[in-house]
């Protein structure tokens, strides 16, 4: 069975979505939509999909199996509710929502319509993170106790997405929620968090670095850090470095996709660099392959072979954690306890 999808939003990152869909079997993107006619026309010409300027018209006429929403966050609620109202499954780009009210509304809309809602959190689908998850799940290091995630670089992320230079909570809202989603995938839910932010690049408006410390439900602790103005040679973009310690062993993920498993007095090394897609280029292959992996997962979910990772309901917890980090940073790094599900984080 070939799934028929539509793409809403034809911007910079959406091209990765289209190329990945083109690589996958049993799926076709039949239409694309963007408020900018030139962008929709360019995607239409390159990928052979019908171009639209109005999402409602497209959904009514095409009646797809799913809608892939790759727009900025302010438009997500209206588009998710629109797609759910047309009875199609929904994929929504991160950040999922600007607040928990909108996020819960989108989850409810898809639940009421009986359609799947998945969030495009591709960091957890990156090959090195998938491998770490496999090792933890297999019991290779025993009970997890400590996690460090490190995403630091000085790559010019503003060249293709200039609006990022004006985002107030830049590092937390652009990459922080990805890292928090990875921490939740590897170690489970978080009970409290403290966070400090910095503005390092004088040419940006917002906070472009952060350090967060978390306590997980299972008693483990985690340190998550990110910087868009850290200088290394060669630059580490787009790699996330990691250290995972358990009561029976440790996992290190270092530069160049080198992974070490320390266990029973031995150190085993492997290289976990993802393959280069036919349309890909280094260093983007880490991201590009993760998009393919996530979108294959979407097809598995639609076929009933898998449960969404992450679903909209699951991503509510990542949003709550991100909002709590922002709140902590604005209160001088004061610790914030995570609220009950569905509530806004409490005052620090």
C-alpha positions in Angstrom: 0.0 0.0 0.0 1.4 3.4 -1.0 0.8 6.2 1.5 -0.2 9.6 0.0 1.2 12.5 1.9 1.3 16.3 1.7 4.0 18.7 2.9 3.0 22.1 4.5 5.9 24.5 4.5 8.6 24.6 1.9 11.5 26.2 3.8 15.1 25.3 4.4 14.8 22.2 6.5 11.6 21.0 4.6 13.8 20.0 1.7 15.3 17.3 3.8 11.8 16.0 4.5 11.1 15.8 0.7 14.3 14.1 -0.2 13.8 11.6 2.6 10.3 10.8 1.5 11.5 10.4 -2.0 14.0 7.8 -0.8 11.5 5.7 1.1 9.3 3.0 -0.5 5.5 2.9 -0.5 5.0 6.6 0.0 4.5 9.6 -2.3 4.2 13.3 -1.5 1.4 14.3 -3.8 1.2 18.0 -2.9 3.1 20.8 -1.2 1.9 24.0 0.2 3.6 27.3 1.2 2.4 30.9 1.7 5.2 31.9 -0.7 4.1 30.8 -4.2 7.7 30.7 -5.4 8.8 28.2 -2.7 5.8 25.9 -3.4 6.5 26.1 -7.1 10.2 25.2 -6.7 9.3 22.2 -4.6 6.6 21.2 -7.1 9.1 21.4 -10.0 11.8 19.4 -8.2 9.7 16.7 -6.7 6.7 16.4 -9.0 4.1 17.3 -6.4 1.1 19.7 -7.0 1.7 23.2 -5.5 -0.8 25.0 -3.3 -0.8 28.3 -1.5 -3.7 27.4 0.8 -3.5 24.3 3.1 -7.3 24.0 3.6 -7.9 23.8 -0.1 -5.1 21.3 -0.5 -6.3 19.0 2.2 -9.9 19.2 0.9 -8.9 18.4 -2.7 -6.1 15.9 -2.1 -7.4 14.0 0.9 -4.0 12.6 1.9 -3.2 9.8 4.4 -0.9 12.2 6.3 0.2 15.8 6.5 3.9 16.7 7.2 3.9 20.1 8.8 7.3 21.8 8.5 6.4 25.4 9.4 7.4 27.7 12.2 5.8 27.2 15.6 3.3 30.0 15.6 1.3 28.2 12.8 1.4 24.7 14.3 -1.9 24.7 16.2 -4.1 25.9 13.4 -2.5 23.6 10.9 -2.5 20.5 13.1 -6.2 21.1 14.0 -6.9 21.6 10.3 -5.2 18.4 9.2 -6.9 16.4 12.0 -10.2 17.8 10.9 -9.6 16.3 7.5 -9.0 12.9 9.0 -5.3 12.5 8.2 -2.4 11.6 10.4 -0.2 14.5 11.4 3.6 15.0 11.6 4.5 18.3 13.3 8.0 19.9 13.3 9.5 20.9 16.5 9.2 23.0 18.6 5.7 21.5 18.9 4.0 24.6 20.5 4.7 27.9 22.1 2.8 26.9 25.3 1.1 23.9 26.8 -2.4 25.2 26.1 -1.8 25.0 22.4 0.1 21.7 22.7 -2.7 20.0 24.7 -5.3 21.3 22.2 -3.4 19.7 19.3 -3.1 16.4 21.1 -6.8 16.5 21.9 -7.7 17.4 18.3 -5.9 14.4 16.9 -7.2 12.1 19.6 -10.8 13.2 19.0 -10.3 12.7 15.2 -8.8 9.3 15.8 -5.5 10.1 13.9 -1.9 9.7 14.9 0.2 12.7 15.9 4.0 12.4 15.7 6.5 15.1 16.5 9.6 15.5 14.3 12.2 15.2 17.1 15.0 13.8 14.9 17.9 13.9 17.5 16.6 10.7 19.1 16.6 9.1 15.6 20.3 9.9 14.9 22.4 6.8 14.5 24.7 7.3 17.5 21.8 8.1 19.8 19.9 5.0 18.6 23.0 2.9 19.3 23.3 4.3 22.8 19.7 3.5 23.4 20.1 0.0 22.2 23.0 -0.6 24.6 21.2 0.8 27.6 18.0 -1.1 26.7 20.1 -4.3 26.4 21.5 -3.9 29.9 25.0 -3.4 28.7 25.9 -0.9 31.4 23.4 -2.0 34.1 21.3 0.5 35.9 21.9 4.0 34.4 23.2 6.5 36.9 24.7 9.5 35.0 24.2 11.2 31.6 26.1 14.0 30.0 25.0 15.5 26.6 27.2 18.0 24.9 26.3 20.0 21.7 28.8 22.8 21.2 30.0 24.4 18.0 30.4 27.7 16.2 28.8 26.8 12.8 26.9 29.7 11.3 23.3 28.4 11.8 22.0 31.9 10.9 23.0 31.9 7.3 20.1 29.6 6.2 17.7 30.6 9.1 18.4 34.3 9.8 15.3 34.5 12.1 17.1 32.5 14.7 19.3 35.4 15.5 16.2 37.2 17.0 14.9 34.3 19.1 15.1 35.2 22.8 15.6 31.6 24.3 17.5 30.5 21.2 19.6 27.6 22.5 16.8 26.1 24.6 14.1 26.4 22.0 16.1 25.4 19.0 18.3 22.5 20.3 17.6 22.3 24.0 14.3 20.6 23.5 16.0 18.0 21.2 18.5 17.3 23.9 15.9 17.0 26.6 13.9 14.6 24.4 17.1 12.5 24.1 17.6 12.6 27.9 14.0 11.4 28.4 14.4 8.7 25.8 17.6 7.3 27.4 16.9 7.9 31.2 13.1 8.5 31.5 11.2 11.3 33.1 12.6 14.3 35.0 11.5 15.4 38.5 13.5 18.7 38.7 15.8 20.9 36.7 18.1 23.9 37.1 19.5 25.9 34.1 21.9 28.7 33.4 22.0 30.5 30.0 24.5 32.8 28.3 24.6 35.2 25.4 28.0 34.5 23.8 27.7 35.8 20.3 27.4 39.6 20.3 25.6 39.5 16.9 22.6 37.6 18.2 19.7 38.9 20.3 19.0 35.8 22.4 20.7 33.3 24.8 22.8 31.1 22.6 24.2 28.8 25.3 22.9 26.9 28.3 23.8 24.4 31.0 21.1 22.3 32.6 21.2 19.8 35.4 18.4 17.3 36.0 17.3 14.6 38.4 15.4 11.7 36.8 12.6 9.7 38.4 14.9 6.6 38.5 17.4 8.6 40.7 19.9 9.2 37.9 21.2 12.7 37.2 22.0 14.4 33.9 24.0 17.4 32.6 22.9 18.8 29.3 24.8 21.6 27.6 24.7 23.5 24.4 26.5 26.4 22.8 26.4 28.0 19.3 29.6 29.9 19.9 32.2 27.4 20.9 35.3 27.2 18.7 36.9 23.9 17.9 39.0 22.6 15.0 37.5 20.8 13.2 34.1 22.2 14.2 31.9 19.6 15.9 28.6 20.6 14.2 26.3 18.7 14.1 27.4 16.0 16.5 26.1 15.5 20.0 28.8 14.1 22.3 27.7 11.9 25.2 28.8 10.1 28.3 26.5 7.5 30.0 27.5 5.7 33.2 25.7 2.8 34.8 26.5 0.5 37.7 28.1 -2.1 35.4 29.7 0.0 32.7 29.9 3.2 30.7 29.4 4.5 27.2 31.3 7.3 25.6 30.3 9.0 22.3 33.2 11.2 21.1 34.3 13.2 18.1 34.2 11.5 14.7 31.3 9.2 15.7 33.6 7.0 17.9 31.8 5.1 20.5 33.4 3.2 23.4 31.7 0.7 25.7 33.6 0.2 29.0 32.5 -3.1 30.7 34.0 -5.8 32.8 37.5 -4.3 32.5 37.4 -4.1 28.7 36.9 -1.3 26.3 35.1 -2.0 23.0 35.2 0.6 20.2 33.0 1.1 17.2 32.3 3.8 14.7 28.6 4.9 14.6 28.7 7.4 11.7 25.5 7.1 9.7 25.6 6.3 6.0 25.6 9.2 3.5 22.3 9.4 1.6 22.5 9.6 -2.2 21.4 13.2 -1.9 23.4 14.0 1.3 26.6 15.7 2.2 28.8 15.8 5.3 28.4 16.9 8.0 24.7 17.0 7.3 24.5 13.2 6.9 23.9 12.8 10.6 20.8 14.9 10.3 19.7 13.7 6.9 19.9 10.0 7.9 17.9 10.7 11.0 15.2 12.3 9.0 15.0 9.1 6.9 14.9 7.0 10.0 12.2 9.0 11.6 10.0 9.1 8.5 10.4 5.3 8.0 9.2 5.1 11.6 6.2 7.2 10.7 5.3 4.7 7.9 5.7 1.9 10.4 3.3 3.6 12.8 0.7 4.2 10.1 1.0 0.5 9.2 0.5 -0.6 12.8 4.0 -1.9 13.2 5.2 0.6 15.8 4.0 3.1 18.4 4.9 6.8 17.8 8.3 8.0 19.1 7.6 10.6 20.1 3.9 11.1 20.0 2.3 14.4 20.6 1.3 13.3 24.1 4.8 12.2 24.9 6.3 15.5 23.6 4.2 17.4 26.1 6.7 16.2 28.7 9.6 17.5 26.6 7.9 20.9 26.3 7.2 21.0 30.0 10.9 20.3 30.7 12.0 23.0 28.2 9.6 25.6 29.7 10.9 24.7 33.2 14.5 25.2 32.0 13.6 28.6 30.6 11.9 29.5 33.9 14.9 28.4 35.9 17.3 30.4 33.7 15.2 33.6 34.1 15.2 33.1 37.9 19.0 32.9 38.2 19.3 29.2 37.8 16.9 28.4 40.6 15.7 24.8 40.7 12.3 24.1 39.2 10.2 21.0 40.1 8.3 19.5 37.2 4.5 20.1 37.5 1.8 17.4 37.3 1.0 16.4 33.7 -0.9 19.0 31.8 0.0 21.9 34.1 2.3 24.8 33.5 5.6 24.6 35.5 5.3 26.1 39.0 7.0 29.3 40.0 10.6 28.7 41.1 
